[in-house]
Amino acid sequence: MSRPARTVPPPATAAGETRSENEPSFAIGDLAAELGITTRAIRFYETKGLVAPQRRGKVRCYTRRDRARLLLILRGKNLGFSLDDIKQYLELYDADPMQLTQVRLLAQKVNEHMAELERKRADLDRTLAELAEIRAQIAAHLAGSGRG
């Protein structure tokens, strides 16, 4: 059973004011536990520019937006997309309020990835068929030699 995320104080804005008290912030450890990843993974995604949490001193303060970005990153990785593809997708989200460019890019990447997976499946099917043929030849050889 997952525990609820612990909130941390809202980070300071550039003007020195704090964010709205209504916007929850999550501690890195709690966010990692909720998402089933390590804090090291979250920091790695931060170094790659995929998430940019606010800081309060040395404490990272993750917002719902950061959490949503991490979910998109994990989904993209699970589907086999590269970090560069994911970063490009996330950057378009910030740049295009209507998300049309983002959706077009996603459609293109999905089509490319599906085509690659179809090629891999065809290769796997050929390899499995060849292995099945070899297995049948081995079984026939062993049966014919009385050692089966």
NORMOUR-V54531 format. One record per pair of residues at least 12 apart in sequence whose C-alpha atoms are under 8 Angstrom apart, sorted by sequence separation. I is the first residue (numbers start at 1). J is the second residue. D is the distance in whole Angstrom. If there is no record, write none. Layout:
i->{I & I}
j->{J & J}
d->{D & D}
This chain:
i->{10 & 53 & 73 & 89 & 10 & 28 & 52 & 10 & 51 & 8 & 9 & 89 & 7 & 8 & 89 & 7 & 8 & 51 & 7 & 8 & 50 & 51 & 6 & 7 & 5 & 6 & 69 & 5 & 50 & 6 & 85 & 5 & 4 & 5 & 42 & 5 & 4 & 2 & 3 & 2 & 27 & 28 & 81 & 27 & 28 & 80 & 27 & 28 & 26 & 27 & 25 & 26 & 31 & 35 & 25 & 26 & 50 & 25 & 49 & 24 & 25 & 23 & 24 & 50 & 23 & 12 & 11 & 12 & 11 & 12 & 11 & 10 & 11 & 10 & 9 & 8}
j->{23 & 66 & 86 & 102 & 24 & 42 & 66 & 25 & 66 & 24 & 25 & 105 & 24 & 25 & 106 & 25 & 26 & 69 & 26 & 27 & 69 & 70 & 26 & 27 & 26 & 27 & 90 & 27 & 73 & 30 & 109 & 30 & 30 & 31 & 70 & 34 & 34 & 33 & 34 & 34 & 59 & 60 & 113 & 60 & 61 & 113 & 61 & 62 & 61 & 62 & 61 & 62 & 67 & 71 & 62 & 63 & 87 & 63 & 87 & 63 & 64 & 63 & 64 & 90 & 64 & 54 & 54 & 55 & 55 & 56 & 56 & 56 & 61 & 61 & 61 & 61}
d->{8 & 7 & 6 & 6 & 7 & 8 & 7 & 6 & 6 & 8 & 7 & 7 & 6 & 6 & 7 & 5 & 6 & 7 & 5 & 6 & 8 & 7 & 6 & 6 & 6 & 6 & 8 & 7 & 8 & 6 & 8 & 5 & 8 & 7 & 8 & 7 & 8 & 8 & 8 & 6 & 8 & 7 & 8 & 7 & 7 & 8 & 6 & 7 & 6 & 7 & 6 & 5 & 7 & 8 & 5 & 6 & 6 & 5 & 8 & 6 & 7 & 7 & 7 & 7 & 8 & 8 & 6 & 8 & 6 & 7 & 5 & 8 & 6 & 7 & 8 & 7}
